[in-house]
Amino acid sequence: MMPNLDFWSKRKVLLTGHTGFKGAWMACWLARLGARTTGLALAPDTDPNLHDLLNIDKEMATHLADLNDAEEIRDIVHAERPEIVIHMAAQALLPRSYREPALTWRTNVMGTINLLDALRDCEGVEAVLVVTSDKVYENPERSRAFSESDRLGGDDPYSSSKAATEIAAAAWRQSFFPERPKLATARAGNVIGGGDWADDRLVPDLIRAVKENSALELRDPSSVRPWQHVLDVLAGYFSYLEGLATNKDLPPSLNFGPSGKVVVTVEEVVERLLSLMDASIPRKHTPSHVIGEKNELILDSALAKEALGWESRLDMDETLEWTAEWYGAWLAGENPRDVTERQIDHYESLSS
């Protein structure tokens, strides 16, 4: 389940979205593996941000570019000629998708199409992984976990854009990539861990409230989400890409969610993180006005376990402990790169 050093060392990788939370963790891990990584993304949009704190640009080539600029994306892809493509760049915030629905669809759907189209005649590409979301499923909230065969859908601009991205990727796979490169999609749950400062996300909102000693606004305290640590999800992506690139017979889409039936509400996550950080802040319920936001979402990751042998190595307690440790160290002034590297070391040791 851990990344294969022999596979990734000196492998040419194009990573989109490397300036984001998950992308920065992935860039750091790829650097440790010796991959020759090129990043493609917009500039970071928060201060602080994990990309800058980890000094990512010192160890990889970077292109600050917009996925909606098809000509520039094509030029970058053909100049870099990657062997592996990890597509994480997206407009990933549900509340923002209501404020900017057209931008969300342009970025998530047409941005992905621009990238895939640029790869059509790019020689040497072995595998492409398009990261979508756990929210790609039509969700009538019937208290059951979603599997890969469930119907795609979405009641809000973000969810529907990611479902449309899945359809676009499937069309490009069938029409243009029947053999090589191998093209697949990954559907992950609510990913948490140190270094996320995005707006309208639970953990970053909590950390800002702790740092500023202000009230934490909770939109939906009773909501249930498939919480999991960022390293568990990235380990799944690594395994999936290795299998795709080496021509293993794998499903075209996989869920990556927490193992077992983990049912933890927003309110429980907040209480446990505050306890771990020995912090106390007032909370207030500010009801969500986001029409399509679902109260319950659970993923079935049995297919990823069957196909890859993948499952989450960190349970919910460990996920929250590692998240609290990272932010606690940052608040105490420790070098974020040291904390991140230490957690990756610890995670890799879990397989031995």
C-alpha contacts under 8 A as a table, 3 or more apart, distances in Angstrom:
res1	aa1	res2	aa2	distance
1	M	235	A	6.58
1	M	236	G	7.31
1	M	239	S	6.21
1	M	308	L	7.81
1	M	309	G	6.94
1	M	310	W	6.11
1	M	351	S	7.59
2	M	235	A	6.11
2	M	238	F	7.72
2	M	239	S	7.29
2	M	348	E	6.48
2	M	351	S	7.09
3	P	8	W	7.62
3	P	235	A	6.67
3	P	238	F	5.74
3	P	239	S	6.50
4	N	7	F	5.32
4	N	8	W	6.41
4	N	242	E	7.97
5	L	8	W	5.29
5	L	9	S	5.73
5	L	33	L	5.71
5	L	34	G	7.84
6	D	9	S	5.67
7	F	11	R	7.16
7	F	242	E	7.29
8	W	11	R	5.12
8	W	30	L	7.57
8	W	33	L	6.04
8	W	34	G	6.64
8	W	35	A	5.37
9	S	33	L	5.64
9	S	34	G	4.45
9	S	35	A	4.82
9	S	36	R	7.72
10	K	34	G	5.67
10	K	35	A	4.58
10	K	36	R	5.35
11	R	34	G	7.80
11	R	35	A	4.94
11	R	36	R	5.70
11	R	37	T	7.86
11	R	83	E	6.78
11	R	84	I	7.55
12	K	35	A	6.30
12	K	36	R	4.81
12	K	37	T	5.90
12	K	38	T	7.80
12	K	81	R	7.80
12	K	82	P	4.99
12	K	83	E	5.21
12	K	84	I	6.37
13	V	35	A	6.79
13	V	36	R	6.05
13	V	37	T	4.63
13	V	38	T	6.16
13	V	82	P	5.30
13	V	83	E	5.96
13	V	84	I	4.73
13	V	85	V	5.79
13	V	86	I	7.47
14	L	37	T	5.89
14	L	38	T	4.94
14	L	39	G	6.03
14	L	40	L	7.31
14	L	80	E	7.86
14	L	82	P	5.71
14	L	83	E	7.83
14	L	84	I	6.25
14	L	85	V	4.76
14	L	86	I	6.21
14	L	87	H	8.00
15	L	18	H	6.12
15	L	23	G	7.52
15	L	27	A	7.61
15	L	37	T	6.91
15	L	38	T	6.11
15	L	39	G	4.94
15	L	40	L	6.24
15	L	85	V	6.04
15	L	86	I	4.86
15	L	87	H	6.05
15	L	88	M	7.19
16	T	23	G	7.47
16	T	39	G	5.69
16	T	40	L	4.56
16	T	41	A	5.57
16	T	85	V	7.97
16	T	86	I	6.36
16	T	87	H	4.97
16	T	88	M	5.33
16	T	89	A	5.05
17	G	20	G	5.62
17	G	23	G	5.42
17	G	39	G	7.23
17	G	40	L	6.23
17	G	41	A	4.81
17	G	42	L	7.41
17	G	87	H	7.07
17	G	88	M	5.00
17	G	89	A	3.75
17	G	90	A	7.11
18	H	21	F	7.80
18	H	22	K	7.54
18	H	23	G	3.95
18	H	24	A	5.09
18	H	26	M	7.47
18	H	27	A	6.33
18	H	39	G	5.64
18	H	40	L	6.69
18	H	41	A	6.29
18	H	51	H	7.25
18	H	88	M	7.62
18	H	89	A	7.53
19	T	23	G	6.06
19	T	24	A	5.80
19	T	41	A	6.35
19	T	42	L	7.12
19	T	43	A	6.52
19	T	44	P	5.36
19	T	50	L	7.55
19	T	51	H	5.11
20	G	23	G	5.06
20	G	24	A	5.83
20	G	44	P	6.72
20	G	49	N	7.76
20	G	50	L	7.28
20	G	51	H	6.77
20	G	89	A	7.86
21	F	24	A	5.44
21	F	25	W	6.65
21	F	49	N	7.71
21	F	50	L	6.23
21	F	51	H	7.48
21	F	195	G	6.38
21	F	196	D	5.25
21	F	197	W	7.75
22	K	25	W	5.27
22	K	26	M	6.21
22	K	88	M	7.97
22	K	230	V	6.74
23	G	26	M	4.98
23	G	27	A	6.02
23	G	88	M	6.70
24	A	27	A	4.98
24	A	28	C	6.15
24	A	50	L	6.24
24	A	51	H	5.22
24	A	54	L	7.67
24	A	56	I	7.18
25	W	28	C	5.18
25	W	29	W	6.27
25	W	230	V	7.79
25	W	231	L	7.93
25	W	340	T	7.91
26	M	29	W	5.15
26	M	30	L	6.06
26	M	234	L	6.75
27	A	30	L	5.12
27	A	31	A	6.19
27	A	37	T	7.52
27	A	56	I	6.99
28	C	31	A	5.19
28	C	32	R	6.48
28	C	54	L	7.60
28	C	56	I	6.93
29	W	32	R	5.13
29	W	33	L	6.41
29	W	344	I	7.46
30	L	33	L	5.03
30	L	34	G	6.39
30	L	35	A	5.49
30	L	37	T	7.18
31	A	34	G	5.15
31	A	35	A	5.83
31	A	36	R	7.61
31	A	37	T	7.46
31	A	59	E	7.01
31	A	60	M	7.85
32	R	35	A	7.76
36	R	60	M	7.10
37	T	60	M	5.57
37	T	61	A	6.75
38	T	60	M	5.75
38	T	61	A	4.73
38	T	62	T	5.68
38	T	63	H	7.61
38	T	80	E	7.65
39	G	60	M	7.08
39	G	61	A	6.17
39	G	62	T	4.61
39	G	63	H	6.00
40	L	62	T	6.05
40	L	63	H	4.81
40	L	64	L	5.88
40	L	65	A	6.33
41	A	63	H	6.59
41	A	64	L	5.15
41	A	65	A	5.52
41	A	66	D	6.65
41	A	67	L	7.75
41	A	89	A	6.52
42	L	64	L	5.10
42	L	65	A	5.53
42	L	66	D	6.06
43	A	64	L	6.11
44	P	47	D	7.98
44	P	49	N	6.70
44	P	51	H	7.28
45	D	49	N	7.74
46	T	49	N	5.54
46	T	197	W	6.57
46	T	198	A	6.73
47	D	197	W	7.76
48	P	52	D	7.69
48	P	53	L	7.53
48	P	197	W	7.07
49	N	52	D	5.83
49	N	53	L	6.37
49	N	195	G	6.86
49	N	196	D	7.21
49	N	197	W	6.41
50	L	53	L	4.94
50	L	54	L	5.96
50	L	195	G	5.15
50	L	196	D	6.93
51	H	54	L	5.47
51	H	55	N	6.31
51	H	56	I	5.69
52	D	55	N	4.99
52	D	56	I	6.53
53	L	56	I	7.92
53	L	336	P	6.26
53	L	337	R	6.95
54	L	336	P	6.50
54	L	337	R	5.02
55	N	58	K	5.89
55	N	59	E	7.90
56	I	59	E	5.99
56	I	60	M	6.77
57	D	60	M	5.35
57	D	61	A	6.57
57	D	62	T	6.43
63	H	76	I	7.80
65	A	69	D	7.67
65	A	72	E	7.38
65	A	73	I	7.40
66	D	69	D	5.59
66	D	73	I	7.65
67	L	70	A	6.63
67	L	73	I	6.36
67	L	107	T	6.45
67	L	110	M	7.95
67	L	111	G	4.55
67	L	112	T	7.32
67	L	114	N	6.80
67	L	115	L	7.16
68	N	106	R	6.81
68	N	107	T	6.22
68	N	110	M	6.77
68	N	111	G	5.07
68	N	114	N	7.10
69	D	72	E	5.54
69	D	73	I	6.23
69	D	114	N	7.86
70	A	73	I	5.13
70	A	74	R	6.10
70	A	111	G	7.81
70	A	114	N	5.26
70	A	115	L	7.54
70	A	118	A	7.92
71	E	74	R	5.15
71	E	75	D	6.26
72	E	75	D	5.05
72	E	76	I	6.23
73	I	76	I	5.20
73	I	77	V	6.15
73	I	114	N	7.07
73	I	115	L	6.47
73	I	118	A	6.98
74	R	77	V	5.20
74	R	78	H	6.13
74	R	114	N	7.68
74	R	115	L	7.18
74	R	117	D	7.98
74	R	118	A	4.73
74	R	119	L	7.80
75	D	78	H	5.35
75	D	79	A	6.03
76	I	79	A	5.10
76	I	80	E	6.07
77	V	80	E	5.31
77	V	81	R	5.81
77	V	82	P	7.25
77	V	115	L	8.00
77	V	118	A	6.54
77	V	119	L	6.99
77	V	122	C	7.47
78	H	81	R	5.23
78	H	118	A	7.60
78	H	119	L	7.95
78	H	122	C	6.08
81	R	122	C	6.50
81	R	123	E	6.92
81	R	124	G	6.83
81	R	125	V	7.24
82	P	85	V	6.66
82	P	124	G	6.95
82	P	125	V	5.87
83	E	124	G	5.65
83	E	125	V	4.21
83	E	126	E	5.23
83	E	127	A	6.93
84	I	125	V	6.09
84	I	126	E	5.89
84	I	127	A	5.18
84	I	128	V	6.02
84	I	241	L	7.77
84	I	245	A	7.92
85	V	125	V	7.73
85	V	127	A	6.39
85	V	128	V	4.65
85	V	129	L	6.27
86	I	128	V	6.06
86	I	129	L	5.07
86	I	130	V	6.42
86	I	131	V	7.62
87	H	112	T	7.96
87	H	128	V	7.52
87	H	129	L	6.04
87	H	130	V	4.85
87	H	131	V	5.94
88	M	130	V	6.76
88	M	131	V	5.41
88	M	132	T	7.83
89	A	108	N	7.96
90	A	104	T	7.90
90	A	107	T	6.13
90	A	108	N	5.35
91	Q	97	S	7.68
91	Q	103	L	7.98
91	Q	104	T	5.52
91	Q	107	T	6.38
91	Q	108	N	6.37
91	Q	158	Y	7.88
92	A	158	Y	7.10
93	L	96	R	5.42
93	L	97	S	6.36
93	L	158	Y	7.20
93	L	199	D	7.88
93	L	200	D	7.25
94	L	97	S	5.05
94	L	98	Y	6.94
94	L	156	D	7.78
94	L	157	P	7.53
94	L	158	Y	5.44
94	L	159	S	7.70
95	P	98	Y	5.47
95	P	99	R	6.87
95	P	200	D	7.12
95	P	290	V	6.66
96	R	99	R	4.98
96	R	100	E	5.92
96	R	101	P	7.71
97	S	100	E	5.01
97	S	101	P	4.73
97	S	103	L	7.82
97	S	104	T	5.68
97	S	156	D	7.77
97	S	157	P	5.52
97	S	158	Y	5.42
98	Y	101	P	5.45
98	Y	156	D	7.54
98	Y	157	P	6.44
98	Y	158	Y	7.97
98	Y	290	V	7.66
100	E	103	L	5.47
100	E	104	T	6.26
101	P	104	T	5.03
101	P	105	W	6.31
101	P	157	P	5.62
101	P	158	Y	7.58
102	A	105	W	5.22
102	A	106	R	6.04
103	L	106	R	4.99
103	L	107	T	5.98
104	T	107	T	5.34
104	T	108	N	5.94
104	T	157	P	7.10
104	T	158	Y	6.56
104	T	161	S	7.09
105	W	108	N	5.25
105	W	109	V	5.43
105	W	110	M	7.01
105	W	157	P	7.28
105	W	158	Y	7.55
105	W	161	S	5.33
106	R	109	V	5.66
106	R	110	M	4.94
106	R	111	G	6.14
107	T	110	M	5.86
107	T	111	G	4.56
107	T	112	T	7.24
108	N	111	G	5.54
108	N	112	T	6.00
108	N	161	S	6.17
108	N	162	K	6.61
108	N	165	T	6.58
109	V	112	T	5.31
109	V	113	I	6.28
109	V	161	S	6.19
109	V	162	K	7.24
109	V	164	A	6.47
109	V	165	T	4.99
109	V	168	A	7.39
110	M	113	I	4.84
110	M	114	N	5.97
111	G	114	N	5.10
111	G	115	L	6.39
112	T	115	L	5.13
112	T	116	L	6.16
112	T	165	T	7.05
113	I	116	L	5.04
113	I	117	D	5.81
113	I	168	A	7.03
113	I	169	A	7.74
114	N	117	D	5.16
114	N	118	A	6.18
115	L	118	A	5.17
115	L	119	L	6.48
116	L	119	L	5.07
116	L	120	R	6.54
116	L	169	A	7.95
116	L	172	W	7.35
117	D	120	R	5.28
118	A	121	D	6.92
118	A	122	C	7.05
119	L	122	C	4.95
119	L	125	V	7.67
120	R	176	F	6.75
120	R	177	F	7.66
122	C	125	V	6.77
125	V	128	V	7.77
125	V	180	R	7.40
125	V	181	P	5.55
126	E	180	R	6.27
126	E	181	P	4.58
126	E	182	K	6.32
126	E	244	L	7.77
126	E	245	A	5.19
127	A	180	R	7.41
127	A	181	P	4.91
127	A	182	K	4.60
127	A	183	L	5.92
127	A	241	L	6.38
127	A	244	L	5.89
127	A	245	A	5.12
128	V	181	P	6.70
128	V	182	K	6.10
128	V	183	L	4.74
128	V	184	A	6.41
128	V	241	L	7.45
129	L	183	L	6.00
129	L	184	A	5.11
129	L	185	T	5.55
129	L	186	A	6.92
129	L	237	Y	7.85
129	L	241	L	6.88
130	V	169	A	7.66
130	V	183	L	7.65
130	V	184	A	6.25
130	V	185	T	4.65
130	V	186	A	6.30
131	V	185	T	5.65
131	V	186	A	4.83
131	V	187	R	6.35
131	V	188	A	7.78
132	T	136	V	7.47
132	T	162	K	5.72
132	T	163	A	7.90
132	T	165	T	7.29
132	T	166	E	7.20
132	T	185	T	6.67
132	T	186	A	5.96
132	T	187	R	5.28
132	T	188	A	7.27
133	S	136	V	5.87
133	S	159	S	7.83
133	S	162	K	6.59
133	S	186	A	7.36
133	S	187	R	4.53
133	S	188	A	5.31
133	S	189	G	6.61
134	D	137	Y	7.06
134	D	187	R	5.08
134	D	188	A	5.19
134	D	189	G	5.00
134	D	190	N	7.75
134	D	255	N	7.44
134	D	297	L	7.94
134	D	299	L	7.07
135	K	138	E	7.96
135	K	154	G	7.16
135	K	159	S	5.29
135	K	162	K	7.47
135	K	163	A	7.81
135	K	297	L	7.93
136	V	152	L	5.55
136	V	153	G	5.82
136	V	154	G	6.33
136	V	159	S	5.58
136	V	160	S	6.77
136	V	162	K	5.70
136	V	163	A	4.51
136	V	166	E	7.87
136	V	187	R	7.81
137	Y	146	F	7.30
137	Y	150	D	6.72
137	Y	151	R	5.91
137	Y	152	L	4.26
137	Y	153	G	5.00
137	Y	154	G	6.57
137	Y	163	A	7.14
138	E	150	D	7.80
138	E	151	R	5.85
138	E	152	L	5.14
138	E	153	G	3.99
138	E	154	G	5.58
138	E	155	D	7.88
139	N	142	R	7.83
139	N	153	G	7.42
139	N	154	G	7.40
139	N	294	K	7.66
139	N	297	L	7.86
141	E	144	R	7.65
141	E	294	K	7.36
141	E	295	N	7.55
141	E	296	E	6.13
141	E	297	L	7.40
143	S	296	E	7.17
143	S	297	L	7.97
143	S	298	I	7.94
144	R	298	I	6.76
145	A	297	L	7.30
145	A	298	I	4.61
145	A	299	L	4.75
145	A	300	D	5.14
146	F	150	D	6.38
146	F	298	I	6.33
146	F	299	L	4.89
146	F	300	D	5.41
147	S	150	D	5.65
147	S	255	N	7.17
147	S	299	L	6.59
147	S	300	D	5.16
147	S	301	S	7.13
148	E	253	S	6.71
148	E	254	L	6.38
148	E	255	N	6.64
148	E	303	L	7.99
152	L	163	A	5.80
153	G	159	S	7.27
153	G	160	S	5.89
153	G	163	A	5.82
154	G	157	P	7.50
154	G	158	Y	7.77
154	G	159	S	4.69
154	G	160	S	4.14
154	G	161	S	7.86
154	G	163	A	6.83
154	G	292	G	7.97
155	D	159	S	6.72
155	D	160	S	6.45
155	D	292	G	5.06
155	D	293	E	7.94
156	D	159	S	5.56
156	D	160	S	5.98
156	D	291	I	7.43
156	D	292	G	4.98
156	D	293	E	7.39
157	P	160	S	5.35
157	P	161	S	5.94
158	Y	161	S	5.16
158	Y	162	K	6.38
159	S	162	K	5.24
159	S	163	A	6.27
160	S	163	A	4.98
160	S	164	A	6.08
161	S	164	A	5.01
161	S	165	T	6.14
162	K	165	T	4.81
162	K	166	E	6.36
163	A	166	E	5.12
163	A	167	I	6.52
164	A	167	I	5.00
164	A	168	A	6.15
165	T	168	A	5.01
165	T	169	A	6.08
166	E	169	A	5.17
166	E	170	A	6.19
166	E	185	T	6.96
167	I	170	A	5.11
167	I	171	A	6.21
168	A	171	A	5.07
168	A	172	W	6.26
169	A	172	W	5.16
169	A	173	R	6.06
169	A	183	L	7.61
169	A	184	A	7.59
169	A	185	T	7.51
170	A	173	R	5.03
170	A	174	Q	6.20
171	A	174	Q	5.25
171	A	175	S	5.89
172	W	175	S	5.08
172	W	176	F	5.33
172	W	177	F	6.47
173	R	176	F	5.72
173	R	177	F	4.60
173	R	178	P	5.86
173	R	182	K	7.79
173	R	183	L	6.00
174	Q	177	F	6.16
174	Q	178	P	5.46
175	S	178	P	6.79
177	F	180	R	5.49
177	F	181	P	5.93
177	F	182	K	6.79
177	F	183	L	7.11
178	P	181	P	7.98
178	P	182	K	7.74
179	E	182	K	6.40
180	R	183	L	7.97
181	P	245	A	7.81
182	K	244	L	5.80
182	K	245	A	6.79
182	K	247	N	7.86
183	L	244	L	7.82
183	L	252	P	7.11
184	A	251	P	7.80
184	A	252	P	4.70
184	A	253	S	5.57
185	T	252	P	6.44
185	T	253	S	4.72
185	T	254	L	6.69
186	A	237	Y	7.48
186	A	253	S	5.75
186	A	254	L	5.22
186	A	255	N	6.11
186	A	256	F	7.09
187	R	253	S	7.42
187	R	254	L	6.10
187	R	255	N	4.70
187	R	256	F	5.99
188	A	191	V	7.44
188	A	233	V	6.97
188	A	255	N	5.86
188	A	256	F	4.67
188	A	257	G	5.86
189	G	225	R	7.32
189	G	226	P	5.09
189	G	227	W	6.32
189	G	228	Q	7.03
189	G	256	F	6.68
189	G	257	G	5.40
189	G	258	P	7.86
189	G	299	L	7.18
190	N	225	R	6.37
190	N	226	P	5.53
190	N	227	W	4.82
190	N	228	Q	6.36
191	V	227	W	5.95
191	V	228	Q	5.20
191	V	229	H	5.66
191	V	230	V	5.40
191	V	233	V	7.56
192	I	196	D	7.61
192	I	203	V	7.22
192	I	227	W	6.89
192	I	228	Q	6.10
192	I	229	H	5.14
192	I	230	V	5.72
192	I	319	T	7.82
192	I	323	T	7.11
193	G	196	D	6.98
193	G	229	H	5.61
193	G	230	V	5.71
193	G	319	T	7.42
193	G	320	L	7.84
193	G	322	W	6.99
193	G	323	T	4.53
193	G	326	W	7.55
194	G	322	W	7.74
194	G	323	T	5.13
194	G	324	A	7.52
194	G	326	W	5.01
194	G	327	Y	5.74
194	G	340	T	7.92
195	G	326	W	7.64
195	G	327	Y	7.27
196	D	203	V	7.54
196	D	204	P	5.83
197	W	204	P	4.81
197	W	205	D	7.71
198	A	201	R	6.23
198	A	204	P	6.30
199	D	204	P	7.16
199	D	205	D	7.10
200	D	204	P	7.87
200	D	205	D	6.78
201	R	204	P	5.79
201	R	205	D	6.01
202	L	205	D	5.23
202	L	206	L	6.16
202	L	218	L	7.96
202	L	266	V	7.76
203	V	206	L	5.01
203	V	207	I	6.19
203	V	270	V	7.92
204	P	207	I	5.09
204	P	208	R	6.15
205	D	208	R	5.24
205	D	209	A	6.21
205	D	216	L	6.92
206	L	209	A	5.07
206	L	210	V	6.19
206	L	216	L	6.17
206	L	270	V	7.41
207	I	210	V	5.06
207	I	211	K	6.08
207	I	327	Y	7.54
208	R	211	K	5.12
208	R	212	E	6.01
209	A	212	E	5.17
209	A	213	N	5.41
209	A	214	S	4.78
209	A	215	A	6.04
209	A	216	L	5.74
209	A	281	I	7.28
210	V	213	N	4.92
210	V	214	S	6.71
210	V	279	A	6.97
210	V	280	S	7.62
210	V	281	I	6.60
211	K	214	S	7.98
211	K	331	L	7.71
213	N	281	I	6.41
214	S	281	I	6.57
214	S	282	P	7.11
215	A	281	I	6.00
215	A	282	P	4.75
215	A	283	R	5.33
215	A	284	K	6.88
216	L	281	I	7.11
216	L	282	P	6.33
216	L	283	R	4.73
216	L	284	K	6.27
217	E	283	R	5.94
217	E	284	K	5.07
217	E	285	H	5.83
217	E	286	T	5.89
218	L	221	P	5.86
218	L	283	R	7.04
218	L	284	K	6.11
218	L	285	H	4.89
218	L	286	T	5.72
218	L	287	P	7.52
219	R	285	H	5.92
219	R	286	T	4.94
219	R	287	P	4.77
219	R	288	S	4.85
220	D	223	S	5.51
220	D	266	V	7.08
220	D	285	H	7.40
220	D	286	T	7.82
220	D	287	P	6.48
220	D	288	S	6.66
220	D	295	N	7.47
221	P	265	T	6.62
221	P	266	V	4.91
221	P	267	E	4.70
221	P	285	H	7.37
222	S	265	T	5.27
222	S	266	V	5.96
222	S	267	E	6.37
222	S	295	N	7.28
223	S	265	T	5.28
223	S	266	V	5.69
223	S	294	K	7.69
223	S	295	N	4.53
223	S	296	E	5.73
224	V	263	V	6.28
224	V	264	V	5.74
224	V	265	T	4.55
224	V	266	V	6.48
224	V	295	N	6.26
224	V	296	E	4.80
224	V	297	L	6.14
224	V	298	I	7.70
225	R	263	V	7.41
225	R	264	V	6.98
225	R	265	T	6.93
225	R	266	V	7.71
225	R	296	E	6.33
225	R	297	L	5.25
225	R	298	I	6.28
226	P	257	G	6.07
226	P	258	P	6.15
226	P	262	V	7.17
226	P	263	V	7.63
226	P	297	L	6.67
226	P	298	I	5.48
226	P	299	L	6.59
227	W	257	G	7.57
227	W	258	P	6.62
227	W	264	V	7.87
227	W	316	M	7.52
228	Q	232	D	7.00
228	Q	233	V	7.45
228	Q	257	G	6.83
228	Q	258	P	5.63
228	Q	312	S	7.66
228	Q	314	L	7.76
228	Q	315	D	7.91
228	Q	316	M	7.09
228	Q	319	T	6.37
229	H	232	D	5.52
229	H	233	V	6.81
229	H	314	L	7.10
229	H	319	T	5.26
229	H	323	T	7.86
230	V	233	V	5.28
230	V	234	L	6.23
231	L	234	L	5.09
231	L	235	A	6.00
231	L	344	I	7.46
231	L	347	Y	7.45
232	D	235	A	5.25
232	D	236	G	6.51
232	D	311	E	7.73
232	D	312	S	5.41
232	D	313	R	6.52
232	D	314	L	7.12
233	V	236	G	5.14
233	V	237	Y	6.50
233	V	256	F	6.30
233	V	257	G	7.70
233	V	312	S	7.68
234	L	237	Y	4.94
234	L	238	F	6.21
235	A	238	F	5.14
235	A	239	S	6.27
236	G	239	S	5.18
236	G	240	Y	6.09
236	G	256	F	6.95
236	G	310	W	6.22
236	G	311	E	7.82
237	Y	240	Y	5.07
237	Y	241	L	6.11
238	F	241	L	5.29
238	F	242	E	6.18
239	S	242	E	5.22
239	S	243	G	6.28
239	S	308	L	6.74
239	S	310	W	7.80
240	Y	243	G	5.25
240	Y	244	L	6.19
240	Y	308	L	6.89
241	L	244	L	5.01
241	L	245	A	5.98
242	E	245	A	5.27
242	E	246	T	6.22
243	G	246	T	5.26
243	G	247	N	6.29
243	G	248	K	5.15
243	G	249	D	7.93
243	G	250	L	7.35
243	G	308	L	7.93
244	L	247	N	5.25
244	L	248	K	5.78
244	L	249	D	7.68
244	L	250	L	6.97
245	A	248	K	7.66
250	L	307	A	6.40
251	P	254	L	6.83
251	P	307	A	7.57
254	L	301	S	7.44
254	L	303	L	6.78
254	L	304	A	5.87
255	N	299	L	6.78
255	N	300	D	6.78
255	N	301	S	5.15
255	N	303	L	7.43
255	N	304	A	6.50
256	F	299	L	7.58
256	F	301	S	5.63
256	F	304	A	6.86
256	F	311	E	7.86
257	G	298	I	7.96
257	G	299	L	5.58
257	G	300	D	6.81
257	G	301	S	5.67
257	G	311	E	7.99
257	G	312	S	7.42
258	P	261	K	7.84
258	P	262	V	6.88
258	P	299	L	7.71
258	P	301	S	7.56
258	P	311	E	7.30
258	P	312	S	5.59
258	P	315	D	7.64
259	S	262	V	7.24
259	S	301	S	7.23
259	S	311	E	5.96
259	S	312	S	5.50
259	S	315	D	7.68
262	V	316	M	7.63
264	V	268	E	6.23
264	V	269	V	6.89
265	T	268	E	5.20
265	T	269	V	6.38
266	V	269	V	5.20
266	V	270	V	6.35
267	E	270	V	5.15
267	E	271	E	6.25
268	E	271	E	5.14
268	E	272	R	6.11
269	V	272	R	5.32
269	V	273	L	6.08
269	V	320	L	7.75
270	V	273	L	5.29
270	V	274	L	6.11
271	E	274	L	5.31
271	E	275	S	6.19
272	R	275	S	5.08
272	R	276	L	6.18
272	R	320	L	7.43
273	L	276	L	5.07
273	L	277	M	6.18
273	L	320	L	6.24
273	L	321	E	7.60
273	L	324	A	6.22
274	L	277	M	5.10
274	L	278	D	5.89
274	L	279	A	5.03
274	L	280	S	6.36
275	S	278	D	4.92
275	S	279	A	6.30
275	S	280	S	7.89
276	L	279	A	7.79
276	L	321	E	6.77
276	L	324	A	6.32
277	M	324	A	6.03
277	M	325	E	7.82
277	M	328	G	6.59
288	S	291	I	7.89
290	V	293	E	5.77
294	K	297	L	7.08
300	D	303	L	7.80
301	S	304	A	5.44
301	S	305	K	6.63
301	S	311	E	7.63
302	A	305	K	5.15
302	A	306	E	6.21
303	L	306	E	4.96
303	L	307	A	5.91
304	A	307	A	5.17
304	A	308	L	5.52
304	A	309	G	6.71
304	A	310	W	5.72
304	A	311	E	7.34
305	K	308	L	5.45
305	K	309	G	4.29
305	K	310	W	4.48
305	K	311	E	5.80
306	E	309	G	5.70
306	E	310	W	7.68
307	A	310	W	7.84
312	S	315	D	7.07
313	R	350	L	7.75
314	L	317	D	7.80
314	L	318	E	5.43
314	L	319	T	5.74
315	D	318	E	5.33
315	D	319	T	6.05
316	M	319	T	5.00
316	M	320	L	6.26
317	D	320	L	5.36
317	D	321	E	6.11
318	E	321	E	4.85
318	E	322	W	5.99
319	T	322	W	5.38
319	T	323	T	6.21
320	L	323	T	5.03
320	L	324	A	6.01
321	E	324	A	5.16
321	E	325	E	6.00
322	W	325	E	5.00
322	W	326	W	6.24
322	W	343	Q	7.70
323	T	326	W	5.31
323	T	327	Y	6.46
324	A	327	Y	5.36
324	A	328	G	5.79
325	E	328	G	5.07
325	E	329	A	6.06
326	W	329	A	5.30
326	W	330	W	6.31
326	W	336	P	7.79
326	W	339	V	6.26
326	W	340	T	7.45
327	Y	330	W	4.96
327	Y	331	L	6.06
328	G	331	L	5.13
328	G	332	A	6.18
329	A	332	A	5.00
329	A	333	G	6.38
329	A	334	E	5.30
329	A	335	N	7.97
329	A	336	P	7.69
329	A	339	V	7.22
330	W	333	G	5.14
330	W	334	E	5.29
330	W	335	N	6.92
330	W	336	P	6.10
331	L	334	E	7.54
334	E	338	D	7.57
334	E	339	V	7.42
335	N	338	D	5.39
335	N	339	V	6.63
336	P	339	V	5.11
336	P	340	T	6.10
337	R	340	T	5.08
337	R	341	E	6.02
338	D	341	E	5.22
338	D	342	R	6.02
339	V	342	R	5.11
339	V	343	Q	6.26
340	T	343	Q	5.24
340	T	344	I	6.30
341	E	344	I	5.10
341	E	345	D	6.11
342	R	345	D	5.05
342	R	346	H	6.16
343	Q	346	H	4.95
343	Q	347	Y	6.02
344	I	347	Y	4.99
344	I	348	E	6.11
345	D	348	E	5.24
345	D	349	S	6.25
346	H	349	S	5.14
346	H	350	L	6.68
347	Y	350	L	5.37
347	Y	351	S	7.81
348	E	351	S	6.06
348	E	352	S	7.70
349	S	352	S	5.42
